[in-house]
Amino acid sequence: MLLAVDALQTFYGKSHVLRDVSFAVPAGQITVLLGRNGAGKTTTLRSIMGLTPPRAGVVRFKERDITGQPPHRVFRLGVGYVPEGRQIFPHLDVGENLRLATRASGRWTLERIFEYFPVLRERWRQRGRSLSGGEQQMLAIARALAGNPDLVMLDEPSQGLAPRLVRELSTLMVRLKGEGVTILLVEQNARMALAVSDQVLVLSKGTVVFSGSTGEFHRREAELKGRYLSV
């Protein structure tokens, strides 16, 4: 397993958000984390990335304990993170956003990134704040790839995108998997997420209540959606 999370306990102040969260992410697959708003999905990614360090439990990446490591160190070890809301640097241009994350060596050169996101070459000198929502999302994903990660974590990447762009995003994730990039995806658009996923995790009230293949999820889909995913 590329990533293994064991018995995470994460708090915001006195609020106990993650309760014994455990799962594993196989290399070369797309794992999707589903759950209602407030279930702890974003907190799980933040705990892995070191943005909200867990108070207990262990995170192992490539068999190395990275629990509570600062985000810049987790990034350098090979974890790319695309946070909810993209969080690009709005006053920097596209080139500056990408150069901040680019590592000296690796297959994800700028030229390779432009093959996936040709519009970013066209917008190279354009400030992040002037890009469309779809272009900002492309930049956020490209910035993660510029670090040459083994794992990319995406938090609600389809949020606010038009249906055409959601379809393009789905195609992009499948292409990245074909390139050997492992993806951990948090997504409210369950239909899109399930269409690209290999493994499904369902989180409810800070606890993993289902972990299995996408096929296993579909066999229990009515039950799981009714209990844990419906509004």
Backbone bond lengths (Angstrom), bond angles and torsions (degrees), N, CA, C in turn:
res aa  C-N    CA-C-N  psi(-1)  N-CA   C-N-CA  omega(-1)  CA-C   N-CA-C  phi
1 M - - - 1.451 - - 1.533 110.51 -
2 L 1.305 116.09 135.90 1.457 119.72 179.61 1.523 110.76 -71.79
3 L 1.337 116.05 -42.35 1.465 121.94 -178.41 1.517 108.78 -128.19
4 A 1.323 116.76 133.67 1.464 121.09 176.70 1.526 108.60 -131.76
5 V 1.323 115.88 125.62 1.453 122.93 -179.82 1.524 107.54 -114.80
6 D 1.324 116.57 127.49 1.457 119.90 -173.27 1.528 111.05 -130.70
7 A 1.327 115.40 113.48 1.472 123.65 170.12 1.525 113.32 55.74
8 L 1.342 116.49 46.90 1.464 119.43 179.41 1.519 111.48 -69.44
9 Q 1.324 114.41 135.87 1.463 122.74 172.70 1.520 106.34 -125.21
10 T 1.328 116.47 111.90 1.464 120.31 -176.76 1.518 109.68 -125.55
11 F 1.315 115.44 138.95 1.465 122.47 -177.62 1.523 110.00 -124.20
12 Y 1.331 115.70 152.02 1.455 122.65 162.05 1.526 105.31 -113.34
13 G 1.319 116.62 102.55 1.453 119.21 -172.52 1.523 109.66 63.59
14 K 1.324 116.32 -122.25 1.463 120.78 178.05 1.521 112.50 -93.46
15 S 1.325 116.70 -3.42 1.466 120.91 -177.98 1.526 109.68 -81.96
16 H 1.322 116.17 118.63 1.464 122.71 -178.14 1.532 108.01 -86.26
17 V 1.341 117.16 107.34 1.461 121.48 -171.40 1.526 111.51 -96.58
18 L 1.323 118.18 -52.23 1.469 121.54 179.09 1.520 109.25 -104.12
19 R 1.331 115.28 132.14 1.457 121.26 -175.67 1.536 109.50 -126.26
20 D 1.318 115.46 99.55 1.470 121.16 178.35 1.532 112.72 57.13
21 V 1.310 116.91 44.71 1.461 120.52 179.31 1.528 109.54 -75.44
22 S 1.333 115.47 122.31 1.463 121.88 179.80 1.522 109.59 -135.82
23 F 1.329 116.45 134.32 1.463 121.42 173.75 1.518 108.46 -169.13
24 A 1.317 115.80 169.95 1.464 121.62 177.77 1.520 109.06 -132.74
25 V 1.319 115.81 146.46 1.464 122.63 179.74 1.521 108.43 -115.13
26 P 1.347 118.33 112.75 1.474 120.56 179.85 1.525 110.90 -71.50
27 A 1.310 115.18 145.55 1.462 120.87 177.49 1.522 110.13 -64.69
28 G 1.337 115.54 141.40 1.452 121.14 174.36 1.511 115.36 78.12
29 Q 1.328 117.70 13.61 1.461 121.05 -179.50 1.522 110.78 -124.66
30 I 1.334 115.00 167.10 1.461 121.79 172.82 1.524 107.50 -106.23
31 T 1.311 115.39 117.02 1.462 121.92 176.98 1.517 107.90 -107.39
32 V 1.326 117.23 127.84 1.458 120.86 -178.57 1.517 109.66 -110.82
33 L 1.326 115.15 137.01 1.457 122.76 179.20 1.520 108.09 -109.97
34 L 1.336 115.57 113.67 1.455 121.93 -177.38 1.523 110.55 -109.66
35 G 1.328 115.50 159.48 1.462 120.89 176.65 1.507 110.07 162.21
36 R 1.329 115.64 161.54 1.459 120.09 177.41 1.523 110.61 -66.49
37 N 1.323 116.32 165.14 1.460 120.90 172.36 1.522 109.21 -56.45
38 G 1.321 115.45 134.38 1.460 119.74 179.48 1.512 114.49 85.90
39 A 1.330 117.45 4.19 1.468 120.05 -177.95 1.522 112.22 -74.96
40 G 1.342 117.44 -18.99 1.459 120.82 179.85 1.516 114.33 111.90
41 K 1.329 117.46 13.21 1.471 120.49 -175.54 1.529 111.63 -65.64
42 T 1.318 116.31 -52.30 1.457 119.85 179.73 1.524 110.78 -63.09
43 T 1.306 117.01 -40.01 1.468 120.79 178.67 1.519 111.01 -60.73
44 T 1.334 117.13 -35.19 1.461 120.44 177.28 1.526 110.36 -61.45
45 L 1.325 116.96 -47.17 1.466 119.65 178.80 1.527 111.14 -64.20
46 R 1.306 116.65 -41.29 1.472 120.54 -179.85 1.527 111.13 -65.77
47 S 1.320 116.76 -33.71 1.466 120.15 178.02 1.521 110.94 -68.23
48 I 1.333 116.15 -40.26 1.467 120.34 177.59 1.525 110.31 -64.56
49 M 1.333 115.66 -42.27 1.465 121.15 -174.59 1.523 112.71 -77.41
50 G 1.326 117.80 -11.35 1.458 120.81 -179.58 1.507 114.14 87.17
51 L 1.333 117.44 6.92 1.464 120.77 178.83 1.524 111.37 -76.97
52 T 1.330 116.67 -33.72 1.462 122.55 173.71 1.529 106.65 -129.51
53 P 1.322 118.11 83.44 1.466 120.63 -172.54 1.530 111.69 -60.19
54 P 1.326 117.42 137.57 1.460 120.46 177.64 1.531 111.19 -70.11
55 R 1.329 115.84 152.02 1.463 119.75 176.44 1.526 111.33 -83.53
56 A 1.317 116.62 -21.14 1.458 121.11 177.58 1.519 108.00 -152.17
57 G 1.333 115.27 163.40 1.451 120.67 -178.43 1.523 111.59 99.96
58 V 1.325 115.29 175.57 1.459 121.16 -174.20 1.529 110.06 -135.37
59 V 1.326 116.67 138.06 1.466 123.35 171.45 1.521 107.22 -116.58
60 R 1.334 116.47 122.48 1.461 121.28 177.57 1.526 109.52 -118.02
61 F 1.317 115.04 130.96 1.461 121.69 178.14 1.519 107.76 -123.88
62 K 1.330 116.18 121.49 1.463 121.46 -174.39 1.530 110.05 52.17
63 E 1.336 114.39 41.93 1.469 124.32 176.65 1.526 112.85 68.08
64 R 1.302 117.43 13.23 1.463 121.92 178.40 1.519 109.33 -108.43
65 D 1.314 116.64 133.89 1.458 121.65 178.95 1.533 108.88 -73.11
66 I 1.338 115.99 115.63 1.469 120.44 179.42 1.529 111.02 -116.20
67 T 1.317 117.02 15.15 1.462 121.13 -175.53 1.518 111.44 -56.51
68 G 1.319 116.27 122.96 1.453 120.79 175.41 1.510 115.43 72.52
69 Q 1.335 117.85 7.33 1.461 119.80 176.83 1.528 109.67 -66.11
70 P 1.326 118.59 148.34 1.465 119.47 179.07 1.523 110.84 -64.64
71 P 1.326 117.51 151.20 1.468 120.93 -174.54 1.522 114.40 -55.02
72 H 1.337 118.16 -39.12 1.468 118.87 -177.82 1.522 111.16 -64.28
73 R 1.332 116.81 -31.86 1.466 119.37 179.27 1.523 110.73 -74.92
74 V 1.329 116.56 -39.84 1.470 120.49 176.86 1.523 109.63 -61.44
75 F 1.327 116.43 -41.64 1.461 121.55 177.37 1.531 110.77 -59.89
76 R 1.327 116.98 -45.30 1.465 120.40 -177.85 1.520 112.02 -67.38
77 L 1.325 117.40 -24.84 1.461 120.76 178.06 1.526 112.28 -77.44
78 G 1.356 116.71 -13.17 1.458 119.20 175.30 1.502 116.62 119.73
79 V 1.336 117.29 24.41 1.467 121.03 177.43 1.528 108.59 -112.17
80 G 1.327 116.87 116.58 1.459 121.82 174.78 1.521 109.59 -95.53
81 Y 1.324 116.84 144.75 1.472 121.17 -175.06 1.515 109.49 -134.84
82 V 1.340 114.91 125.37 1.460 121.17 174.58 1.520 106.72 -112.87
83 P 1.325 118.27 99.76 1.459 120.44 -173.42 1.523 112.90 -73.37
84 E 1.308 115.04 162.60 1.465 120.68 174.66 1.529 108.73 -60.30
85 G 1.323 115.95 136.60 1.462 119.31 -178.92 1.517 114.01 82.64
86 R 1.350 116.87 6.72 1.479 125.61 173.75 1.521 113.33 71.34
87 Q 1.365 117.43 -52.79 1.460 121.89 175.98 1.527 113.00 54.21
88 I 1.326 115.02 42.59 1.464 118.84 168.69 1.525 108.15 -72.81
89 F 1.329 116.59 169.49 1.460 120.18 176.51 1.527 108.32 -86.55
90 P 1.346 117.93 105.81 1.467 120.47 -169.34 1.518 114.14 -66.89
91 H 1.347 117.94 -28.75 1.467 120.33 -176.43 1.522 112.40 -90.63
92 L 1.345 116.77 -3.75 1.460 120.59 175.83 1.515 109.59 -99.15
93 D 1.318 117.47 151.59 1.456 119.29 178.25 1.529 110.41 -79.77
94 V 1.312 116.20 174.83 1.468 121.15 -176.49 1.524 110.77 -57.87
95 G 1.332 116.14 -46.43 1.459 119.88 -179.43 1.509 112.70 -59.62
96 E 1.333 116.92 -42.21 1.465 120.40 179.84 1.523 111.20 -66.89
97 N 1.325 117.36 -39.72 1.463 120.68 176.63 1.523 111.00 -58.59
98 L 1.330 116.67 -43.30 1.457 120.51 -177.63 1.526 112.07 -73.97
99 R 1.311 116.81 -40.46 1.467 119.17 -177.60 1.523 111.89 -64.19
100 L 1.330 117.49 -30.78 1.457 120.63 179.05 1.531 111.62 -61.58
101 A 1.333 116.75 -28.54 1.467 120.39 -175.97 1.512 113.74 -103.71
102 T 1.332 117.95 -9.85 1.459 120.70 -173.00 1.520 111.05 -70.84
103 R 1.338 115.04 130.63 1.454 120.62 174.03 1.526 109.43 -94.39
104 A 1.327 115.72 155.61 1.462 120.76 -171.39 1.520 112.94 -63.91
105 S 1.319 117.43 -31.92 1.457 119.54 -176.50 1.520 109.74 -134.62
106 G 1.335 115.53 157.89 1.453 120.79 179.79 1.512 110.53 135.61
107 R 1.317 115.27 166.53 1.467 119.37 -174.40 1.519 112.65 -76.91
108 W 1.362 117.68 -21.72 1.461 119.09 -177.53 1.521 110.02 -87.67
109 T 1.326 114.49 72.30 1.459 121.11 172.98 1.526 109.13 -75.28
110 L 1.322 115.93 170.33 1.460 119.15 177.49 1.522 110.97 -61.51
111 E 1.324 116.67 -39.97 1.463 119.12 179.89 1.529 110.68 -62.17
112 R 1.315 116.33 -39.94 1.467 119.83 178.77 1.523 110.41 -66.25
113 I 1.303 116.95 -40.37 1.469 121.05 178.13 1.528 110.50 -63.30
114 F 1.329 117.22 -38.79 1.462 120.35 179.01 1.529 111.89 -65.88
115 E 1.334 117.85 -26.34 1.462 120.04 175.47 1.528 110.61 -63.26
116 Y 1.320 116.11 -35.26 1.462 121.41 178.86 1.529 111.89 -84.69
117 F 1.317 116.01 -34.61 1.472 120.95 -174.76 1.531 109.47 -129.23
118 P 1.338 118.36 70.10 1.470 119.70 -177.46 1.522 113.72 -60.70
119 V 1.332 117.46 -26.25 1.464 119.39 -179.06 1.527 110.88 -65.13
120 L 1.337 117.99 -25.62 1.463 119.81 -179.39 1.528 111.35 -70.32
121 R 1.331 116.96 -29.61 1.466 119.05 173.81 1.535 109.72 -64.88
122 E 1.334 115.47 -41.33 1.464 120.11 -179.83 1.530 111.43 -66.81
123 R 1.348 116.30 -30.35 1.473 121.17 -176.69 1.524 112.14 -99.03
124 W 1.316 117.78 16.23 1.453 123.32 -169.41 1.527 112.92 -49.76
125 R 1.324 117.75 -40.98 1.465 120.85 -177.41 1.529 112.79 -100.32
126 Q 1.305 116.77 12.04 1.467 120.91 -178.20 1.522 109.73 -92.75
127 R 1.339 115.54 137.24 1.468 119.39 -178.82 1.528 110.50 -68.90
128 G 1.323 114.76 147.92 1.455 120.56 -177.02 1.517 113.66 -57.19
129 R 1.322 116.93 -36.66 1.461 120.15 -176.26 1.527 112.36 -67.97
130 S 1.346 117.15 -20.01 1.465 119.99 -177.59 1.528 112.64 -91.32
131 L 1.342 118.01 -3.33 1.457 120.93 178.95 1.525 110.69 -77.44
132 S 1.322 116.21 154.87 1.462 120.10 173.09 1.528 109.26 -69.91
133 G 1.330 115.97 168.37 1.463 119.83 179.52 1.515 112.35 -59.06
134 G 1.327 116.32 -42.62 1.458 120.26 178.80 1.514 111.99 -64.83
135 E 1.342 116.57 -39.76 1.466 120.33 179.54 1.525 110.86 -68.32
136 Q 1.317 116.82 -36.87 1.459 119.83 176.52 1.526 111.01 -63.30
137 Q 1.338 116.21 -39.29 1.460 118.83 178.14 1.521 110.72 -66.21
138 M 1.333 117.00 -40.77 1.467 120.25 175.40 1.524 110.47 -58.16
139 L 1.332 116.48 -43.36 1.462 120.63 -179.07 1.529 110.55 -64.93
140 A 1.325 116.79 -40.74 1.467 120.10 -179.68 1.528 110.56 -63.10
141 I 1.337 117.39 -41.91 1.470 120.51 178.84 1.522 110.31 -69.85
142 A 1.336 116.39 -42.12 1.465 120.23 178.67 1.524 110.69 -61.32
143 R 1.314 116.76 -39.16 1.474 120.41 178.69 1.523 110.95 -62.30
144 A 1.338 116.26 -40.00 1.470 119.57 177.02 1.525 110.53 -64.33
145 L 1.331 117.30 -42.16 1.464 120.82 -179.61 1.524 111.85 -67.51
146 A 1.328 116.87 -29.68 1.461 120.23 -178.33 1.521 112.10 -61.40
147 G 1.322 116.55 -21.79 1.454 120.76 176.64 1.510 113.24 -82.38
148 N 1.330 117.21 3.37 1.466 123.41 -179.43 1.533 112.20 52.31
149 P 1.333 116.70 59.41 1.462 120.24 -176.12 1.529 112.58 -82.34
150 D 1.318 115.14 157.95 1.463 121.69 168.72 1.523 110.28 -90.58
151 L 1.332 116.03 -27.05 1.462 122.78 179.52 1.522 108.70 -129.33
152 V 1.340 116.11 133.11 1.463 120.75 173.22 1.526 108.27 -117.86
153 M 1.326 116.35 126.65 1.464 122.14 176.69 1.522 108.17 -104.89
154 L 1.332 116.01 124.23 1.462 122.76 -177.65 1.521 109.29 -115.70
155 D 1.327 116.64 124.73 1.461 121.32 -179.10 1.531 109.53 -109.33
156 E 1.318 115.88 107.10 1.472 123.40 177.97 1.534 112.11 53.20
157 P 1.327 118.75 53.66 1.467 119.42 -176.28 1.520 114.56 -67.75
158 S 1.346 118.45 -22.65 1.468 119.41 -177.93 1.523 112.72 -87.96
159 Q 1.321 116.83 -2.69 1.466 120.56 -175.40 1.527 111.47 -59.29
160 G 1.323 116.11 123.94 1.453 121.29 176.90 1.507 115.43 79.59
161 L 1.331 118.22 5.05 1.454 120.61 -178.49 1.524 111.13 -93.81
162 A 1.324 116.10 147.46 1.462 121.60 175.19 1.524 109.37 -67.47
163 P 1.337 117.89 155.39 1.478 120.88 -178.25 1.522 113.89 -52.69
164 R 1.332 117.78 -38.84 1.469 119.86 179.27 1.521 110.85 -61.87
165 L 1.331 116.65 -41.08 1.457 120.17 -179.57 1.530 111.34 -71.05
166 V 1.325 116.69 -31.65 1.468 119.64 175.99 1.522 110.02 -63.61
167 R 1.333 116.44 -41.53 1.469 120.00 177.25 1.528 110.96 -63.41
168 E 1.327 116.57 -40.87 1.465 120.21 178.54 1.531 110.40 -64.94
169 L 1.326 116.35 -36.97 1.461 120.54 177.58 1.524 111.03 -63.78
170 S 1.321 116.62 -41.61 1.465 120.78 177.52 1.519 110.85 -59.97
171 T 1.330 115.86 -45.83 1.462 120.56 179.06 1.522 110.74 -61.71
172 L 1.322 116.18 -40.99 1.459 120.92 179.74 1.532 110.97 -60.35
173 M 1.325 117.46 -45.29 1.469 119.99 -178.14 1.522 111.41 -63.87
174 V 1.322 116.71 -38.95 1.464 119.78 177.59 1.528 110.21 -65.36
175 R 1.338 117.31 -40.60 1.462 120.81 177.15 1.528 111.39 -62.45
176 L 1.321 116.54 -42.58 1.456 119.93 179.63 1.529 110.96 -63.66
177 K 1.330 116.59 -39.75 1.463 119.44 176.48 1.522 109.87 -60.84
178 G 1.332 116.76 -39.79 1.449 120.53 177.31 1.518 113.11 -63.32
179 E 1.335 116.55 -23.26 1.464 121.91 177.03 1.524 111.73 -87.05
180 G 1.333 116.47 1.22 1.458 119.94 178.74 1.509 114.88 91.97
181 V 1.340 117.71 8.83 1.463 120.98 177.87 1.528 109.17 -83.66
182 T 1.315 116.23 126.40 1.462 121.95 175.96 1.520 108.42 -85.85
183 I 1.336 116.61 138.01 1.462 120.71 -175.19 1.523 110.14 -125.74
184 L 1.334 115.84 132.73 1.463 122.91 168.39 1.520 106.52 -112.86
185 L 1.321 116.03 114.39 1.467 122.79 -169.06 1.514 110.96 -114.72
186 V 1.321 116.38 125.11 1.466 123.13 167.73 1.515 106.87 -102.84
187 E 1.331 117.09 126.35 1.463 119.03 -172.01 1.530 110.77 -155.59
188 Q 1.347 115.60 131.38 1.465 120.75 175.10 1.519 111.89 -80.36
189 N 1.332 116.97 -24.76 1.454 121.10 178.07 1.532 107.65 -79.43
190 A 1.335 115.68 85.27 1.467 120.51 -173.56 1.521 111.69 -62.66
191 R 1.321 117.72 -37.01 1.464 120.22 -178.65 1.526 110.52 -60.63
192 M 1.325 116.39 -47.60 1.456 120.02 178.99 1.518 111.14 -64.51
193 A 1.332 116.70 -44.49 1.459 120.62 -177.14 1.523 111.90 -62.80
194 L 1.321 116.44 -43.37 1.463 120.15 -178.82 1.518 111.82 -68.78
195 A 1.333 116.62 -27.94 1.466 120.03 -179.28 1.526 112.05 -68.03
196 V 1.341 117.46 -24.42 1.464 119.81 -176.94 1.529 113.22 -109.81
197 S 1.333 117.68 -9.47 1.460 120.73 -169.36 1.521 113.17 -83.84
198 D 1.336 115.05 155.15 1.459 123.33 170.46 1.524 110.73 -104.18
199 Q 1.325 115.89 -33.54 1.453 122.33 -177.14 1.519 109.19 -134.03
200 V 1.339 116.34 145.49 1.457 121.56 -177.50 1.530 109.77 -125.64
201 L 1.333 114.74 134.47 1.461 122.11 170.88 1.514 107.38 -119.15
202 V 1.313 116.67 138.33 1.463 121.13 175.83 1.523 107.88 -118.99
203 L 1.326 114.48 127.80 1.456 121.29 -178.35 1.527 108.80 -111.67
204 S 1.327 116.33 136.27 1.463 121.34 176.86 1.515 108.44 -140.74
205 K 1.321 115.86 122.93 1.468 122.27 178.57 1.518 112.20 50.72
206 G 1.338 114.71 41.91 1.451 120.59 174.81 1.510 115.60 79.19
207 T 1.331 117.49 14.72 1.460 121.85 -178.60 1.527 109.50 -132.13
208 V 1.319 117.32 140.44 1.464 121.25 175.26 1.527 108.52 -76.45
209 V 1.341 116.24 117.88 1.464 120.70 -177.65 1.527 111.63 -106.45
210 F 1.326 117.38 -9.96 1.465 121.20 175.04 1.511 108.94 -152.78
211 S 1.326 116.16 138.15 1.462 122.94 173.56 1.519 107.83 -146.41
212 G 1.323 115.96 120.54 1.459 118.95 -178.77 1.508 111.09 -177.59
213 S 1.316 116.06 -177.84 1.453 120.84 178.52 1.525 110.18 -69.88
214 T 1.336 115.75 163.75 1.461 119.66 177.18 1.527 110.50 -61.60
215 G 1.330 116.39 -37.06 1.462 119.70 177.13 1.509 112.07 -62.07
216 E 1.342 117.10 -41.44 1.469 120.68 177.52 1.522 110.89 -64.82
217 F 1.339 116.27 -38.25 1.465 118.83 177.10 1.517 110.68 -61.46
218 H 1.332 116.95 -45.66 1.466 119.73 -177.97 1.530 111.72 -62.04
219 R 1.326 117.38 -33.52 1.465 119.54 178.45 1.527 112.13 -67.11
220 R 1.336 116.03 -23.17 1.472 120.21 178.92 1.527 111.28 -116.37
221 E 1.331 116.20 19.41 1.464 121.00 -169.84 1.524 113.00 -58.27
222 A 1.321 117.69 -46.69 1.463 120.55 -177.31 1.528 110.63 -60.17
223 E 1.320 115.85 -45.31 1.467 120.30 179.70 1.520 111.68 -63.79
224 L 1.342 116.85 -48.94 1.454 120.88 -175.36 1.523 112.03 -67.38
225 K 1.337 116.36 -41.56 1.465 118.40 178.34 1.516 111.03 -66.13
226 G 1.328 116.88 -40.65 1.454 120.25 -178.85 1.517 112.59 -64.66
227 R 1.333 117.16 -38.51 1.460 120.48 -175.51 1.522 113.35 -87.18
228 Y 1.341 116.91 -35.88 1.454 118.18 -166.92 1.538 115.79 -123.58
229 L 1.338 117.97 -14.89 1.466 119.22 -172.70 1.511 113.93 -118.10
230 S 1.313 118.48 -23.33 1.469 119.58 -178.05 1.518 110.24 -71.89
231 V 1.322 115.17 152.63 1.465 120.78 -179.85 1.515 110.13 -74.73
